[in-house]
Amino acid sequence: MAVARIQVKLKPTVLDAQGAQVRQALHALGFEGVRDVRMGRYIELELPDGADAEREVHAMCEQLLANPVIETYEFEIAISDQQSVIR
């Protein structure tokens, strides 16, 4: 069994309204040192072991899990006890 760990984030050029609200709330709580907040998503998938795992996860991200127009993504796939960063 393989586990894909995917992080999806807005591109740096895209306004992160949710991040701005969190930054404002942190400042209201007294955490004035926070300069910027960028929000994102973390997705974990269990997949069967195989040579196609990298290709399949990339396709899933491109087609559903991320919006390539405004978001970037990176993932790693852990197979058994080994961990390798793929993209």
N, C-alpha and C positions, 0 to 999 in steps of 0.2 A: 504494500500500500504506500502511496506517495501522498504528501501533503503540500499543496501549493498555498503560499502566503502572499497575498496581493495587497499592495498599497496603491490607492487611487487618490490623486491630488489635483486641484485646479492648477492650470498653467500659471506661471508667475504674472503673466500679463492680464489675467482675468481677475476682476474685482471679487474678493471673497467677503460677501456681506455677512455671512454667518461668523466668520473669523473676526470681523470688525465688531460685531455685537459681543462676542466672547471677550475680546480685548477690553471693550468698554466696561463690561461687567467685572472683569478682574481689577480694573482700575478703581471701580466703585467699592470693591472689597479691600482696597488698600494695596494692591499689587501694582504699584505705579511703575516698576521697572520693566514691565512687559512692553516691548516695543511693537511687536506684530504677532498676529495669530493667523495661521493658515489651517483650515479644517480639511479633513479628508475622510476616506473610508478604508477600513481594513477588512479583507475578505479571506476566509480560509476554506479551501476545498480539499476533500479527500478524493483521490484518483487511483485507479489501478496503476501499478508499476508498468513502465514501458517506455520505449524510445520516443513515442509520440507525445509524451506529457508536455514538453516545452511548447511544441507546435499547437497543441490543443488549448493550453492555458492562454497563449498569445491570441488565438482566434476568439476565445471566450471574452477576453478583455476588449478586443477590437469590435466585437459584434454586440456585446451586451453589458459587460461589467463597467466599462469606462466609455465616456464620450470623447473620442480622440480630437474633436474640434476644440474643446475647452479643458480637457483633462489629460494628465499624464499618468502612467502607471509603471510600476516595477514589481517584479515578483521573484520569489525563490521557490525552489522545489526541494523538499527534503524526502529522500528515498531511504527507507529503513532507518539506519542510524547515521547515514551520511547526509550532509547538507551542502548543496551547491547553489550559488547564486546564478540565476539564468539570465534575467533581464531586469 
